[in-house]
Amino acid sequence: MESLLTFVNIALAIILVIVILLQRSEGGALGLGVSQDNFTSARSVGTFLTKFTSIVAALFIICSIAIVAISRDEFRETQSVLEKEEEENPNLPQIPQSK
């Protein structure tokens, strides 16, 4: 499940980068989202790309949080390194207790 979410997260990141680069910005940027030959107006394309960017960004954040939640559950079951060593080798010298 974690590998599937990781793949989806990477795909969403790539889509998010592409959609952001397609948008026209105030500074010019790539501005590939609008051409003069389109039948749609520049404003409608801009609002579509803005909404689509918001949706993809929200899905990316949700997917990232899900990956963290799944991986935290796996790490909760583990113990510290010292506790694992004590279980595997009970004959190790013990640390003296302070008085």
N, CA, C and O atoms as CSV, one atom per row, in Angstrom:
chain,resi,resn,atom,element,x,y,z
A,1,MET,N,N,0.826,-1.195,0.000
A,1,MET,CA,C,0.000,0.000,0.000
A,1,MET,C,C,0.872,1.262,0.000
A,1,MET,O,O,0.568,2.249,-0.669
A,2,GLU,N,N,1.952,1.199,0.761
A,2,GLU,CA,C,2.826,2.365,0.837
A,2,GLU,C,C,3.506,2.628,-0.500
A,2,GLU,O,O,3.684,3.785,-0.883
A,3,SER,N,N,3.887,1.577,-1.213
A,3,SER,CA,C,4.540,1.776,-2.509
A,3,SER,C,C,3.556,2.340,-3.539
A,3,SER,O,O,3.947,3.141,-4.388
A,4,LEU,N,N,2.291,1.934,-3.471
A,4,LEU,CA,C,1.285,2.489,-4.371
A,4,LEU,C,C,1.066,3.972,-4.092
A,4,LEU,O,O,0.986,4.777,-5.020
A,5,LEU,N,N,0.971,4.330,-2.817
A,5,LEU,CA,C,0.810,5.740,-2.460
A,5,LEU,C,C,2.030,6.563,-2.852
A,5,LEU,O,O,1.897,7.722,-3.245
A,6,THR,N,N,3.203,5.978,-2.750
A,6,THR,CA,C,4.418,6.681,-3.153
A,6,THR,C,C,4.414,6.941,-4.652
A,6,THR,O,O,4.775,8.027,-5.105
A,7,PHE,N,N,4.003,5.938,-5.417
A,7,PHE,CA,C,3.909,6.113,-6.870
A,7,PHE,C,C,2.885,7.190,-7.226
A,7,PHE,O,O,3.152,8.039,-8.076
A,8,VAL,N,N,1.722,7.161,-6.586
A,8,VAL,CA,C,0.688,8.169,-6.831
A,8,VAL,C,C,1.200,9.552,-6.445
A,8,VAL,O,O,0.929,10.529,-7.144
A,9,ASN,N,N,1.929,9.643,-5.352
A,9,ASN,CA,C,2.469,10.926,-4.888
A,9,ASN,C,C,3.476,11.484,-5.887
A,9,ASN,O,O,3.480,12.686,-6.152
A,10,ILE,N,N,4.317,10.641,-6.434
A,10,ILE,CA,C,5.291,11.087,-7.438
A,10,ILE,C,C,4.576,11.547,-8.700
A,10,ILE,O,O,4.937,12.567,-9.287
A,11,ALA,N,N,3.556,10.791,-9.121
A,11,ALA,CA,C,2.786,11.184,-10.308
A,11,ALA,C,C,2.088,12.525,-10.081
A,11,ALA,O,O,2.078,13.377,-10.970
A,12,LEU,N,N,1.509,12.714,-8.905
A,12,LEU,CA,C,0.853,13.987,-8.594
A,12,LEU,C,C,1.854,15.131,-8.573
A,12,LEU,O,O,1.533,16.239,-9.004
A,13,ALA,N,N,3.058,14.882,-8.080
A,13,ALA,CA,C,4.089,15.926,-8.053
A,13,ALA,C,C,4.476,16.337,-9.471
A,13,ALA,O,O,4.642,17.524,-9.750
A,14,ILE,N,N,4.620,15.368,-10.359
A,14,ILE,CA,C,4.970,15.676,-11.749
A,14,ILE,C,C,3.846,16.461,-12.421
A,14,ILE,O,O,4.097,17.446,-13.115
A,15,ILE,N,N,2.598,16.017,-12.210
A,15,ILE,CA,C,1.451,16.724,-12.780
A,15,ILE,C,C,1.373,18.145,-12.226
A,15,ILE,O,O,1.089,19.087,-12.966
A,16,LEU,N,N,1.622,18.296,-10.944
A,16,LEU,CA,C,1.565,19.620,-10.318
A,16,LEU,C,C,2.619,20.558,-10.903
A,16,LEU,O,O,2.332,21.731,-11.145
A,17,VAL,N,N,3.816,20.066,-11.128
A,17,VAL,CA,C,4.871,20.891,-11.717
A,17,VAL,C,C,4.482,21.311,-13.134
A,17,VAL,O,O,4.655,22.471,-13.509
A,18,ILE,N,N,3.960,20.375,-13.917
A,18,ILE,CA,C,3.572,20.690,-15.297
A,18,ILE,C,C,2.443,21.719,-15.329
A,18,ILE,O,O,2.488,22.667,-16.113
A,19,VAL,N,N,1.437,21.536,-14.482
A,19,VAL,CA,C,0.302,22.459,-14.465
A,19,VAL,C,C,0.743,23.849,-14.020
A,19,VAL,O,O,0.265,24.851,-14.553
A,20,ILE,N,N,1.642,23.916,-13.057
A,20,ILE,CA,C,2.133,25.223,-12.608
A,20,ILE,C,C,2.924,25.911,-13.719
A,20,ILE,O,O,2.818,27.124,-13.897
A,21,LEU,N,N,3.712,25.144,-14.461
A,21,LEU,CA,C,4.484,25.744,-15.548
A,21,LEU,C,C,3.599,26.193,-16.709
A,21,LEU,O,O,3.987,27.085,-17.464
A,22,LEU,N,N,2.435,25.601,-16.864
A,22,LEU,CA,C,1.521,25.994,-17.932
A,22,LEU,C,C,0.800,27.302,-17.639
A,22,LEU,O,O,0.291,27.944,-18.559
A,23,GLN,N,N,0.749,27.698,-16.405
A,23,GLN,CA,C,0.007,28.898,-16.037
A,23,GLN,C,C,0.764,30.153,-16.424
A,23,GLN,O,O,1.994,30.200,-16.408
A,24,ARG,N,N,-0.005,31.159,-16.768
A,24,ARG,CA,C,0.589,32.456,-17.069
A,24,ARG,C,C,0.760,33.197,-15.754
A,24,ARG,O,O,-0.174,33.286,-14.957
A,25,SER,N,N,1.941,33.722,-15.534
A,25,SER,CA,C,2.188,34.445,-14.299
A,25,SER,C,C,2.351,35.928,-14.607
A,25,SER,O,O,2.396,36.337,-15.767
A,26,GLU,N,N,2.437,36.706,-13.569
A,26,GLU,CA,C,2.599,38.154,-13.738
A,26,GLU,C,C,3.959,38.479,-14.349
A,26,GLU,O,O,4.102,39.467,-15.068
A,27,GLY,N,N,4.950,37.648,-14.061
A,27,GLY,CA,C,6.286,37.904,-14.558
A,27,GLY,C,C,6.542,37.333,-15.935
A,27,GLY,O,O,7.632,37.514,-16.477
A,28,GLY,N,N,5.575,36.649,-16.517
A,28,GLY,CA,C,5.760,36.067,-17.834
A,28,GLY,C,C,5.929,34.568,-17.755
A,28,GLY,O,O,5.130,33.837,-18.340
A,29,ALA,N,N,6.932,34.086,-17.057
A,29,ALA,CA,C,7.259,32.669,-16.907
A,29,ALA,C,C,7.196,31.975,-18.259
A,29,ALA,O,O,7.596,32.553,-19.270
A,30,LEU,N,N,6.698,30.741,-18.291
A,30,LEU,CA,C,6.565,30.057,-19.571
A,30,LEU,C,C,5.308,30.506,-20.298
A,30,LEU,O,O,5.320,30.693,-21.515
A,31,GLY,N,N,4.209,30.681,-19.540
A,31,GLY,CA,C,2.979,31.180,-20.130
A,31,GLY,C,C,2.458,30.324,-21.252
A,31,GLY,O,O,1.947,30.856,-22.237
A,32,LEU,N,N,2.566,29.012,-21.141
A,32,LEU,CA,C,2.145,28.120,-22.208
A,32,LEU,C,C,0.649,27.828,-22.185
A,32,LEU,O,O,0.143,27.165,-23.090
A,33,GLY,N,N,-0.057,28.300,-21.187
A,33,GLY,CA,C,-1.462,27.959,-21.032
A,33,GLY,C,C,-2.391,28.634,-22.006
A,33,GLY,O,O,-3.515,28.168,-22.189
A,34,VAL,N,N,-1.974,29.713,-22.641
A,34,VAL,CA,C,-2.869,30.482,-23.494
A,34,VAL,C,C,-2.194,30.737,-24.829
A,34,VAL,O,O,-1.055,31.202,-24.884
A,35,SER,N,N,-2.910,30.428,-25.910
A,35,SER,CA,C,-2.422,30.792,-27.232
A,35,SER,C,C,-3.501,31.601,-27.934
A,35,SER,O,O,-4.664,31.561,-27.532
A,36,GLN,N,N,-3.139,32.317,-28.950
A,36,GLN,CA,C,-4.085,33.169,-29.663
A,36,GLN,C,C,-5.068,32.359,-30.484
A,36,GLN,O,O,-6.132,32.865,-30.838
A,37,ASP,N,N,-4.742,31.117,-30.794
A,37,ASP,CA,C,-5.597,30.295,-31.642
A,37,ASP,C,C,-6.672,29.544,-30.869
A,37,ASP,O,O,-7.502,28.869,-31.479
A,38,ASN,N,N,-6.680,29.640,-29.567
A,38,ASN,CA,C,-7.682,28.934,-28.757
A,38,ASN,C,C,-9.051,29.553,-28.940
A,38,ASN,O,O,-9.178,30.759,-29.154
A,39,PHE,N,N,-10.091,28.706,-28.853
A,39,PHE,CA,C,-11.459,29.200,-28.910
A,39,PHE,C,C,-11.924,29.715,-27.555
A,39,PHE,O,O,-12.872,30.495,-27.470
A,40,THR,N,N,-11.262,29.281,-26.516
A,40,THR,CA,C,-11.632,29.741,-25.179
A,40,THR,C,C,-10.889,31.015,-24.848
A,40,THR,O,O,-9.817,31.284,-25.390
A,41,SER,N,N,-11.451,31.775,-23.979
A,41,SER,CA,C,-10.786,33.023,-23.611
A,41,SER,C,C,-9.643,32.733,-22.649
A,41,SER,O,O,-9.577,31.663,-22.044
A,42,ALA,N,N,-8.759,33.688,-22.519
A,42,ALA,CA,C,-7.603,33.532,-21.632
A,42,ALA,C,C,-8.057,33.428,-20.180
A,42,ALA,O,O,-7.428,32.745,-19.372
A,43,ARG,N,N,-9.145,34.106,-19.860
A,43,ARG,CA,C,-9.623,34.084,-18.480
A,43,ARG,C,C,-10.176,32.718,-18.093
A,43,ARG,O,O,-9.913,32.244,-16.988
A,44,SER,N,N,-10.933,32.075,-18.975
A,44,SER,CA,C,-11.505,30.767,-18.641
A,44,SER,C,C,-10.429,29.700,-18.531
A,44,SER,O,O,-10.519,28.815,-17.680
A,45,VAL,N,N,-9.418,29.774,-19.378
A,45,VAL,CA,C,-8.309,28.823,-19.279
A,45,VAL,C,C,-7.552,29.055,-17.982
A,45,VAL,O,O,-7.131,28.105,-17.323
A,46,GLY,N,N,-7.378,30.324,-17.615
A,46,GLY,CA,C,-6.679,30.645,-16.380
A,46,GLY,C,C,-7.419,30.142,-15.162
A,46,GLY,O,O,-6.797,29.615,-14.240
A,47,THR,N,N,-8.739,30.293,-15.135
A,47,THR,CA,C,-9.486,29.813,-13.974
A,47,THR,C,C,-9.495,28.291,-13.928
A,47,THR,O,O,-9.444,27.704,-12.847
A,48,PHE,N,N,-9.560,27.641,-15.102
A,48,PHE,CA,C,-9.510,26.175,-15.116
A,48,PHE,C,C,-8.184,25.680,-14.563
A,48,PHE,O,O,-8.156,24.781,-13.722
A,49,LEU,N,N,-7.075,26.269,-15.035
A,49,LEU,CA,C,-5.760,25.846,-14.557
A,49,LEU,C,C,-5.583,26.138,-13.071
A,49,LEU,O,O,-4.943,25.368,-12.355
A,50,THR,N,N,-6.144,27.242,-12.612
A,50,THR,CA,C,-6.053,27.572,-11.192
A,50,THR,C,C,-6.806,26.559,-10.350
A,50,THR,O,O,-6.296,26.092,-9.331
A,51,LYS,N,N,-8.018,26.214,-10.770
A,51,LYS,CA,C,-8.805,25.222,-10.033
A,51,LYS,C,C,-8.148,23.848,-10.097
A,51,LYS,O,O,-8.091,23.133,-9.096
A,52,PHE,N,N,-7.655,23.483,-11.273
A,52,PHE,CA,C,-7.008,22.179,-11.423
A,52,PHE,C,C,-5.748,22.098,-10.569
A,52,PHE,O,O,-5.464,21.054,-9.981
A,53,THR,N,N,-4.992,23.190,-10.499
A,53,THR,CA,C,-3.795,23.236,-9.657
A,53,THR,C,C,-4.167,23.065,-8.189
A,53,THR,O,O,-3.483,22.354,-7.453
A,54,SER,N,N,-5.245,23.713,-7.763
A,54,SER,CA,C,-5.689,23.583,-6.369
A,54,SER,C,C,-6.088,22.154,-6.042
A,54,SER,O,O,-5.761,21.644,-4.971
A,55,ILE,N,N,-6.794,21.507,-6.963
A,55,ILE,CA,C,-7.233,20.125,-6.738
A,55,ILE,C,C,-6.029,19.186,-6.671
A,55,ILE,O,O,-5.945,18.346,-5.776
A,56,VAL,N,N,-5.101,19.326,-7.614
A,56,VAL,CA,C,-3.916,18.455,-7.625
A,56,VAL,C,C,-3.056,18.697,-6.387
A,56,VAL,O,O,-2.512,17.751,-5.816
A,57,ALA,N,N,-2.931,19.951,-5.969
A,57,ALA,CA,C,-2.144,20.260,-4.770
A,57,ALA,C,C,-2.791,19.654,-3.529
A,57,ALA,O,O,-2.094,19.124,-2.664
A,58,ALA,N,N,-4.124,19.726,-3.435
A,58,ALA,CA,C,-4.815,19.127,-2.292
A,58,ALA,C,C,-4.633,17.613,-2.275
A,58,ALA,O,O,-4.391,17.029,-1.218
A,59,LEU,N,N,-4.749,16.976,-3.435
A,59,LEU,CA,C,-4.535,15.522,-3.513
A,59,LEU,C,C,-3.099,15.160,-3.141
A,59,LEU,O,O,-2.867,14.150,-2.476
A,60,PHE,N,N,-2.133,15.977,-3.567
A,60,PHE,CA,C,-0.730,15.740,-3.236
A,60,PHE,C,C,-0.507,15.810,-1.727
A,60,PHE,O,O,0.190,14.969,-1.159
A,61,ILE,N,N,-1.099,16.812,-1.080
A,61,ILE,CA,C,-0.940,16.956,0.373
A,61,ILE,C,C,-1.602,15.801,1.107
A,61,ILE,O,O,-1.026,15.252,2.046
A,62,ILE,N,N,-2.810,15.425,0.688
A,62,ILE,CA,C,-3.517,14.308,1.327
A,62,ILE,C,C,-2.728,13.013,1.163
A,62,ILE,O,O,-2.611,12.232,2.107
A,63,CYS,N,N,-2.193,12.787,-0.020
A,63,CYS,CA,C,-1.404,11.577,-0.279
A,63,CYS,C,C,-0.126,11.579,0.564
A,63,CYS,O,O,0.274,10.537,1.081
A,64,SER,N,N,0.509,12.732,0.702
A,64,SER,CA,C,1.723,12.821,1.523
A,64,SER,C,C,1.422,12.525,2.986
A,64,SER,O,O,2.185,11.822,3.649
A,65,ILE,N,N,0.314,13.059,3.492
A,65,ILE,CA,C,-0.071,12.801,4.880
A,65,ILE,C,C,-0.398,11.327,5.083
A,65,ILE,O,O,-0.076,10.756,6.125
A,66,ALA,N,N,-1.039,10.705,4.086
A,66,ALA,CA,C,-1.359,9.273,4.185
A,66,ALA,C,C,-0.087,8.426,4.225
A,66,ALA,O,O,-0.016,7.449,4.970
A,67,ILE,N,N,0.904,8.792,3.440
A,67,ILE,CA,C,2.174,8.056,3.449
A,67,ILE,C,C,2.840,8.163,4.810
A,67,ILE,O,O,3.355,7.174,5.331
A,68,VAL,N,N,2.834,9.354,5.386
A,68,VAL,CA,C,3.431,9.543,6.713
A,68,VAL,C,C,2.675,8.735,7.763
A,68,VAL,O,O,3.292,8.124,8.636
A,69,ALA,N,N,1.348,8.726,7.685
A,69,ALA,CA,C,0.548,7.980,8.666
A,69,ALA,C,C,0.818,6.484,8.569
A,69,ALA,O,O,0.923,5.802,9.589
A,70,ILE,N,N,0.928,5.976,7.359
A,70,ILE,CA,C,1.199,4.543,7.188
A,70,ILE,C,C,2.598,4.199,7.679
A,70,ILE,O,O,2.784,3.183,8.349
A,71,SER,N,N,3.581,5.027,7.359
A,71,SER,CA,C,4.951,4.717,7.775
A,71,SER,C,C,5.126,4.869,9.286
A,71,SER,O,O,5.948,4.165,9.873
A,72,ARG,N,N,4.379,5.766,9.929
A,72,ARG,CA,C,4.466,5.896,11.392
A,72,ARG,C,C,3.949,4.657,12.084
A,72,ARG,O,O,4.486,4.258,13.117
A,73,ASP,N,N,2.905,4.033,11.531
A,73,ASP,CA,C,2.381,2.808,12.132
A,73,ASP,C,C,3.412,1.689,12.098
A,73,ASP,O,O,3.488,0.883,13.025
A,74,GLU,N,N,4.203,1.639,11.037
A,74,GLU,CA,C,5.234,0.613,10.944
A,74,GLU,C,C,6.355,0.860,11.951
A,74,GLU,O,O,6.913,-0.092,12.496
A,75,PHE,N,N,6.688,2.114,12.202
A,75,PHE,CA,C,7.787,2.427,13.110
A,75,PHE,C,C,7.387,2.323,14.574
A,75,PHE,O,O,8.260,2.185,15.430
A,76,ARG,N,N,6.118,2.384,14.884
A,76,ARG,CA,C,5.684,2.284,16.279
A,76,ARG,C,C,5.938,0.899,16.860
A,76,ARG,O,O,6.121,0.754,18.069
A,77,GLU,N,N,5.951,-0.106,16.013
A,77,GLU,CA,C,6.147,-1.471,16.477
A,77,GLU,C,C,7.600,-1.759,16.831
A,77,GLU,O,O,7.871,-2.723,17.547
A,78,THR,N,N,8.519,-0.971,16.364
A,78,THR,CA,C,9.932,-1.236,16.610
A,78,THR,C,C,10.336,-0.753,17.995
A,78,THR,O,O,9.646,0.041,18.635
A,79,GLN,N,N,11.473,-1.259,18.428
A,79,GLN,CA,C,12.015,-0.892,19.726
A,79,GLN,C,C,13.309,-0.133,19.506
A,79,GLN,O,O,13.768,0.034,18.376
A,80,SER,N,N,13.882,0.318,20.594
A,80,SER,CA,C,15.166,0.986,20.466
A,80,SER,C,C,16.242,-0.048,20.159
A,80,SER,O,O,16.034,-1.248,20.337
A,81,VAL,N,N,17.376,0.423,19.703
A,81,VAL,CA,C,18.475,-0.464,19.343
A,81,VAL,C,C,18.975,-1.222,20.563
A,81,VAL,O,O,19.295,-2.406,20.459
A,82,LEU,N,N,19.049,-0.569,21.713
A,82,LEU,CA,C,19.528,-1.233,22.929
A,82,LEU,C,C,18.579,-2.336,23.376
A,82,LEU,O,O,19.031,-3.398,23.804
A,83,GLU,N,N,17.282,-2.107,23.286
A,83,GLU,CA,C,16.321,-3.135,23.682
A,83,GLU,C,C,16.405,-4.348,22.761
A,83,GLU,O,O,16.277,-5.480,23.228
A,84,LYS,N,N,16.617,-4.136,21.469
A,84,LYS,CA,C,16.758,-5.253,20.536
A,84,LYS,C,C,18.009,-6.068,20.858
A,84,LYS,O,O,17.975,-7.298,20.830
A,85,GLU,N,N,19.105,-5.390,21.162
A,85,GLU,CA,C,20.349,-6.088,21.503
A,85,GLU,C,C,20.185,-6.922,22.765
A,85,GLU,O,O,20.684,-8.046,22.829
A,86,GLU,N,N,19.501,-6.397,23.762
A,86,GLU,CA,C,19.304,-7.136,25.008
A,86,GLU,C,C,18.455,-8.382,24.777
A,86,GLU,O,O,18.690,-9.416,25.401
A,87,GLU,N,N,17.479,-8.290,23.890
A,87,GLU,CA,C,16.641,-9.453,23.602
A,87,GLU,C,C,17.412,-10.507,22.824
A,87,GLU,O,O,17.243,-11.701,23.071
A,88,GLU,N,N,18.255,-10.085,21.888
A,88,GLU,CA,C,18.993,-11.033,21.065
A,88,GLU,C,C,20.143,-11.679,21.837
A,88,GLU,O,O,20.390,-12.875,21.680
A,89,ASN,N,N,20.849,-10.912,22.663
A,89,ASN,CA,C,21.997,-11.417,23.415
A,89,ASN,C,C,21.806,-11.103,24.902
A,89,ASN,O,O,22.264,-10.063,25.375
A,90,PRO,N,N,21.146,-11.977,25.629
A,90,PRO,CA,C,20.918,-11.681,27.046
A,90,PRO,C,C,22.186,-11.768,27.898
A,90,PRO,O,O,22.168,-11.339,29.051
A,91,ASN,N,N,23.281,-12.309,27.366
A,91,ASN,CA,C,24.521,-12.477,28.129
A,91,ASN,C,C,25.448,-11.274,28.043
A,91,ASN,O,O,26.581,-11.331,28.523
A,92,LEU,N,N,24.984,-10.190,27.438
A,92,LEU,CA,C,25.821,-8.996,27.348
A,92,LEU,C,C,26.019,-8.397,28.736
A,92,LEU,O,O,25.142,-8.505,29.594
A,93,PRO,N,N,27.187,-7.758,28.960
A,93,PRO,CA,C,27.397,-7.120,30.261
A,93,PRO,C,C,26.375,-6.002,30.466
A,93,PRO,O,O,26.029,-5.279,29.531
A,94,GLN,N,N,25.906,-5.878,31.684
A,94,GLN,CA,C,24.889,-4.872,32.020
A,94,GLN,C,C,25.552,-3.565,32.430
A,94,GLN,O,O,26.660,-3.552,32.966
A,95,ILE,N,N,24.869,-2.494,32.176
A,95,ILE,CA,C,25.342,-1.174,32.568
A,95,ILE,C,C,25.109,-1.030,34.064
A,95,ILE,O,O,24.000,-1.278,34.538
A,96,PRO,N,N,26.133,-0.632,34.822
A,96,PRO,CA,C,25.932,-0.503,36.270
A,96,PRO,C,C,24.948,0.622,36.590
A,96,PRO,O,O,24.934,1.659,35.928
A,97,GLN,N,N,24.146,0.402,37.594
A,97,GLN,CA,C,23.165,1.387,38.021
A,97,GLN,C,C,23.824,2.421,38.911
A,97,GLN,O,O,24.684,2.081,39.723
A,98,SER,N,N,23.438,3.668,38.771
A,98,SER,CA,C,24.006,4.704,39.619
A,98,SER,C,C,23.283,4.720,40.966
A,98,SER,O,O,22.105,4.373,41.054
A,99,LYS,N,N,24.008,5.130,42.015
A,99,LYS,CA,C,23.423,5.131,43.353
A,99,LYS,C,C,22.990,6.487,43.771
A,99,LYS,O,O,22.476,6.658,44.877
